[in-house]
Amino acid sequence: MGAGHAHKLYRQGHSPVHALPPHCKLAAVFCFVLVVVSTPREAMWAFGLYAALLAGVAAVARIPAGFLLKRLVVEVPFVAFALLMPFVVPGEQTTVLGLSVSVPGLWGAWNVLAKATLGVAASVLLASTTELRAVLLGLQRLKLPPLLVQIASFMIRYGDVVTDEMRRMAIARRSRGFEARGVRQWRVLAASAGALFIRSYERGERVHLAMVSRGYTGTMPVIDEVTADRTQWAYAATLPVLALAICLLGWTL
C-alpha cells in the first residue's frame, strides 16, 4: 500500500495527535473503550466527562465538530436498536411523553446509546488522525497475528480495486443506455455482479502469482519500523488514564 494512500475518514493535519505513533493511538483508544464499557450506566455524569475528553482530543487534533458528527452517522443502527428497547424490554413501566415505556428498557437504551456513541467517536478520531497504512503498521507493532494484518492489508487494497471495477462497469452500462428502473433489470445487475466476482478472483490470482515470483513466503517485509519513546506513550496514555479515574469515581460515588 503506497504511503500516499488515504481513506475518506482521514483528515490531513500536523497536530500533536497526528504525530503520535499509530500503535500508541491504537492502544489508547482500545483502553479508553474498555474503560467506557466498564462504567456503570447509572453514572450518567461520567459519560458527559468522557465526551468532554474526546472533545478535547478533537480540539488538539484540529478536527472540526461537523467533520466528526457527519462520521457518527455509522452508528444509526445502534440508535435504532436503542430506541426500540424501552418498548420491548419487560419490567416496571413509566410514562415518558405520554408513552408507556419500560424502566429497564430506558436504562438499557441509555447504556447502549451512550457507550456506542463514545466508542464510535473515539474510533472516528483515530481514523481521522491516522492513515490506513499507519494503522496496519501500528497493529503489526502491537504484535497482532501477522496473518490478520496481511488480511486487513489485502482487504483495504482490494476494496479500492473492486470499487474502481464497479465504477467502470456502471459507466459501461450507462454508456449503452442501461438504467435500473425495476425488477426486469435485475438480471443485468446479477450478471454484472457475477462478472465482477470473476474479474476480482482472477486479479487476485494474478497478484498472488506475482508476489510468489518475487519471493513471497507468507510474511510481508517490514519496510518502516515504527517506534515510540516514553514521552509519546505518556502523551497517548493521558486519555485512558483520565477516563479510568472517572470510571473509578463512577463506581465509588
Secondary structure, 3 states (H helix, E strand, C coil): CCCCCCCCCCCCCCCHHHHCCHHHHHHHHHHHHHHHHHCCCCCHHHHHHHHHHHHHHHHHHCCCHHHHHHHHHHHHHHHHHHHHHHHHCCCCEEEECCEEEEHHHHHHHHHHHHHHHHHHHHHHHHHHHCCHHHHHHHHHHCCCCHHHHHHHHHHHHHHHHHHHHHHHHHHHHHHCCCCCCCHHHHHHHHHHHHHHHHHHHHHHHHHHHHHHHCCCCCCCCCCCCCCCCHHHHHHHHHHHHHHHHHHHHHHHC
